[in-house]
Amino acid sequence: MSNLPSPPPVPMCDLATQYKAIQSDVEAAVLRVLSSGQVIMGPEVTGLETEVAEYCHAKFGIGCASGTDAILLALHALDIGPGDEVIIPPFTFFATVGSVVRTGATPVFADIDPRTYNIDPEQVAEKITPRTKAIMPVHLYGQCADMQPLWELSEKHNIPLIEDAAQAIGAEYHGKRVGTLGGICALSFYPSKNLGTYGDAGLITTDNPEWAAKMKAIRTHGSEQKYFHKYIGYNARIDAIQAAILRVKLPHLDKWTGQRQEAAARYDELIQDRGLDGFISRPQVMAGMRHVFNQYVIRVPGESRDALIAHFKASQVACDIYYPLPLHMQECLKYLNLGEGDFPESEAAAKCVLALPMYPDLTMEIQERVTDTLASFAKKHVRKGKAA
Ligand SMILES: *Cc1c(COP(=O)(O)O)cnc(C)c1O
């Protein structure tokens, strides 16, 4: 046995390294808020709203407490509630469906395109009814959903589109940026997102002044004028400290996105070099897409995935499953009477996907370790014919 010290564990996402690079600016921003005394709303919040809206090429930005609240406020802006239906994919983070149910509306699922894991517009077309009040595509892993056919459906049936862009700030669809690909766009600043803060925060963008005003009011107990309440709202404000931190981070976003894209290209090469293309499938970037790689997700043979994860664990290399159980099979949604077999592409994806470590500071050295871990597993298992 060698006495070499084992290399440090590889995380999914390395926030500490990024923090070191911007530490003094972040700390100055936090202190600026603390000494200003303006800790609820105020200039940091309006500054961030303007800057993110500009970044997304949208007219209005409304900061809020989380990406989940961003979706919820978007649904309320459209007056969605009991009796209404909202079409969403079953293969996404829970917040997409949880927000729909919280309004009292009924989630209606449309299966995904297995190449991109995003909602399949043909499936959406089949799910439209007179009760459909919104279609909410998710730009999963950082790649836009196929918007053109969704725009056509939206126009034909007069149904607004809400983007769940929690994982996709900066992503583009044929040159058009996330933020105005639908009528309203929900963003998340959860720490592991491409523009992440040190806590919870979110933001909504729209070009529609009425929806913007309504979401602003609902964010603060439904009041446009203090103590006069037009709507039943929430306390869903964005924290002023988080807003100040995000203003420090936003100017770095394009550089970080470029680093994610470079890391994704390196994974592609390393996987090819190691002859792993037959064993796994790499992410597919569709034509005309600016994929911002919030995650780099491969597809592995379902029957090998548990053993592969154990192998990663033993090698101290992180990996994760986004997401292991499709929404239509979640315990709390049993009342929808859906189950296994209803959305085969989502169910297959849930059994096969595996996310590899992905963050802007990912180095070639670490990526070699990740892909070596994949290769050593494939050597042991595939040649014996255990894996497909
Ligand atoms: C992260 C995420 C959300 C929720 O954002 P929070 O800020 O964590 O509330 C919603 N949808 C998707 C697809 C997400 O990845």
The ligand as an ORCA input file, in Angstrom:
! r2SCAN-3c Opt
* xyz 0 1
  C     -33.541     26.038     -7.097
  C     -34.768     25.863     -7.905
  C     -35.987     26.457     -7.543
  C     -36.213     27.132     -6.223
  O     -35.343     28.134     -5.893
  P     -35.096     28.476     -4.331
  O     -34.338     29.751     -4.400
  O     -34.286     27.349     -3.769
  O     -36.405     28.620     -3.687
  C     -37.052     26.339     -8.401
  N     -36.961     25.655     -9.547
  C     -35.820     25.051     -9.929
  C     -35.774     24.323    -11.228
  C     -34.695     25.122     -9.108
  O     -33.565     24.505     -9.474
*
